[in-house]
């Protein structure tokens, strides 16, 4: 429950619709925007983002807001919101907090405090996030088309530090795989976070489904976590068609354990799904491969392909020098950062 005091706002007549509901003693008039998408566009949200995001919300977002006005008319406190409306409000607030603040002056929708309380109820401990998996299940079942999913995974460095949580009476900062069923590593101070993210291949949806605190990740543990993730998602209706990760040695070993092969004489780019045998394609991260190739070319100055074909780093440097001398920038978009990349080897833009 929350108390909501409606504010007065001036809205151009051509941009609103007027709704009147007859109560016992009075007629309540509500003015709301003619088009929700146009309102979001006016607040700087990209049209493509608006369409792809709102289209994934079941039902008509405009009708959800109108029906909520009718449901809660005359109430300044004790308002009730449907799950669909709460989902819409979280989406709108994510797209543009500024626009959401404006919409609250017109609609009787949840406050920022209410939305934060909803998000705070999510269990953020290491392991697989059940709320994320349930959300993906809801999106997948509500979609009017068949969605295709890929699993992306990567490890990122974190600060090595142990902290005492006096509220829960635990020490945080050790390695942990949370609610995963496979056996984890011996508890030691964590130096990395391994993150699993699900990305839809035919619509704009991406969501983290789990993370794990690790130290020195072994290929066998990572392979077990991947298999468990695929099974959990499959049990909730999510069929993963591909896995994307960079070319780190542990990732290559993990993919080999799952059934792929990067041997040029015996290439095998897929492995069977642990739940139903469906082929899951292994896709090495393109950006990471380009970065490695760029670093190799910059360090060796020359690469030879097929015994005779040569690629020279000096040609790229000369192209940049000509552009600087002429004062023109060609479509190759070469900058000084591309030439002097030694200080930013991790960047690929």
N, C-alpha and C positions, 0 to 999 in steps of 0.2 A: 504494500500500500504506500501511496505517497500523496502529498498535498500539492495541488497544482493551481496556481493563480494565473488565469489567462491574462495575457497582456494585450494592449490595444495596438494595432499596427495599420498603417495606411497601405492599401493594396489597390493598384489601378483597376478600374471596373472591367476593362477588357481582358484582364488576366485572371478573373475569378468566376466561380459559380456560386450561386446563392441557394442554400438549402434551408427550408423552414420545417420545423417539427412542432406540431401543436401539443402543448401540454395542458394541464387542467386550468391553469390561470394565465399562461402566457405563451407566446409564439417565439421559439428560439431560432435566431437567424445565424447561420454559420457561413462565412466567406472563406473559400479555399481556392488554391491555384487551379487554373484550367488544366495545366499539364505539368505533372511532377518532373518529367525529364527535362522540360524547358527550364523549369526553376533551377534544377541542378546545373544545367549548362550555363545559366546566367551567373552562377557562383564559381565558375572556372573549372568544373569537372568535365573531362573529355567525353565527348559524345559516345565514342566507341566503348569506353569504360562503363558508362551509364547503361547502355543497351545490353552489353554482355552480362553485366552484374544483375540488373533488375529482371532480365529475362529468365534468370535461374531461380527467381523467387516464385513459388507456386501461386497461381491466382493473379489477379490484377492488383498491382501495388496501389493504384489510385483508389480502387474499391475498398481495399483494406483500411485505408485512412478514413474514408467516408463512413464505412460501417462502424469503425471505432468511435467516430463522433456521435453517431446515433446511439450506440450502446452505452456510452458514458455521459450522455447529455445531462446537464444539471448537477453533475457530481464534481465537487471541488476536492474531494478526498476519496480514498477507497476505490480507486479506479482499477479495473481489471483489463489485461491485455492478452490477446490470443498469441500462441506460439508463432504464428505466421507474421503477426504485426511486430513482435519483438525481434524476429529475424530480420524483417525489413528495416526496423529502426537501427539495429546494429550495423546493417549494411550502409544505410544512409549516413550514419555518423562516421563510419570508416571512410566513405567517399569524400565527405566534406563536413567537418565539425562546425564550420561557420554557417554552412547552409542548413545543417540540422538545427542550430540555434535559432535561425530565422523561422524554420518550419514549426518550432515549438510555440512561436507567438501566434500561430494560426490553428494548429492541431493540438488536441489533448493527447500527446504522446509522451513516453517516459523521459525523465530527466537524465542528465549525464550521470548523476549519482546512481540511479537505478541501473543503468547500463553497466557501470563499473562493478556494481555488486553482482550482476549476472556473470561477468567475466571472472570476478574474483572467486566464484564458486568452482571454477575449473581446477582440477588437481594438476598442479604444475610440476610434480615430482618427476625424476628421471624414469624412463620406461615408455611404454606405449600409452598415448593419450586417448582414453576411451571416448571422451567428448568429441574429439576430432574425427574418430572413426564413425561414431554415430551421426555426425554432421554429414560426412561423405555418403553414408548410407541413405540419409534423408534426401540429399541432393540427387543421388543416382536414381532413387525410386521416383522422385518427383519430376525428373527430366522427361521431356516429350521425345527425346531422341536417345539413341544408345551412346553412352559416353565411353571413351577409351582413355585408360589411365597409364601413367608411367611413374615409377618409383625412383626418386633421386636421393642420393646419399653422399655425404661429405663429412669430413672431420675438420674441426677448426680449433686452433689453439686457445686455451683459456689460462688465466693466471693460476699458478699453483699456490693454493692457500687453503688452510683449514680454519673454519669459523664455527663458533658455538652458537646454536640457536636455542636461546633460553626459553622460548615459548614452547617448542616441541621437545626440548631437552635432548638434542642430538647434535653431533658434530657434522657439519657440511663441508664438502670439498674432497671427499674420498671417491674412488671409482665406484660406480653403481650402474646396474642395468635395470633397476626398478622392478616392475611387474613382469619382466620377460621370464619365460619359463626355462630357457636354457641356462646352463651354468656360467656364471660370470668370472671375472678375474679376482684375484686376492685383493681385498681393500687396501689401496695405497693412495696417496695424494694424486688426484686427477690432473692431467695436463691438457686434455682435449675433450671436446664434446662431439660425439658422433650423432648427426642429425639425419632423420628420415623424413622426406617430404613427398607427398603425392601431388602430381600435376596432371590435369586433364589435357589431352592432346587435341581435342576438338572444341574446347571452350575455355574461357578465362577463369580457371579455378586452380588454386594451389593452396595446400594446407599441410602444415607439419603434423605428422602422426606419431612422432616419438623422438626422444633424444636420450643419449646414454653418456655418462661420465666415464672416460677411459684414460689409461696411461699409455701402455704400449699395446695397441690393438693387434690381436692375432687374427689370421685369416679364418681359422676355424670358428672363432666366436662371431665374427662378422657374418659369416655364411649362415650360422645358426640363427642369428637375429633377422637376417633377410628372409629366410624360410618361414620363421614364425610370423613376420610381418605380412608376408604374402598369404599365409593361411588365415590370419586374423581378418585381413581385408576381404578375402574370398568368402569367409563365413558371413560377412555383412554385405555381400552382393557386389563387391568391387573386384573386377578381374583385371589384374595388372598385366599389360602387354609388353612392357619394356622396363629395363633398369638402366639408369644413367649414372656414371661416376667417373672420376678422373683417372689418370693413368698411374697412380701411386702403386708401388710394388705390392702392398697388402691388398689393394683392390684387384690387381691382376691375379694374385694367388687365390683370392676369394672367388672370383669368377671361374677360375679353373676348377676349384673344388665343387662348384655348382654344376659344372658340365660344359663350359665353353672352352674354346682353345684359340689362342692368338698365334699359334705356329703357322707361318706362311705356307707350309706344305700340308697343313691339316686345319684350315680355318673352320671354326664352328662358332657362329655368333648367337646361339640361343641354347637354352636349357629347359627341361620340363618343369612346369609348375608343380610344387610339392603337393598341392591339393587335388589337381585334376589332370595333370600331364600336359596342359595347354602350353605351347611354346612361348617362352619369355625371352625377348631379344635383348642382348647386351649391347648398349650403345656407349662407347667411350666418349667422354666429354669433348666436344669439338673445340671449344675455346681453350681448354687445357692442352690439347694436342697442337693447336696453332701456336700457343705460347711456347711450348717445348721446341717446335720447329723454328720459330723465330730466334729463340735463345741459341740454338745450335748453329744456325746460319750466321748470327752475329759473332759468335765466338770462333768459328772455324773459317769465316770469311768466304768459303766456297764449298758447295755441295755438288756431288756428281750423281746423276741418276742414269740407270741403264748403261753405265760404262762410258757414255760419251756426252750426255746432256748435262750442262753445268748451270748452276745458279750462283751469282756473285752478289755478296752483300754490298760491294762497292757501287754497283749499279743503283741501288736504292739510295745510298748516300749522295751520289751525283745528282739524282733526280731531285732530291731535297735541296741541294746547293743551287741548282738551276732555278728552282721555284723562288728561293730566297733572293737570288740575284735579280730576277726579272720582276719581283714584287707581285707574283701571281701564285695562287694556290690551286693546283689541279684537282681533279676529282678523286685522286688517290688519298687526299686528306692527310698527307704526311706532315708531321710536326717534329719539333726538336725532341720531344719525349720518345718518339718512335726510334730516332737515331741513337739517342743516349739513353738506352733502356736499362742500363746496368743497375740503376738505382730503383727501378720499378719493374723488376722481372715478373712479379705476380700479376701485373695488369696486362690486359689483352685488347683494350680499346684502341 
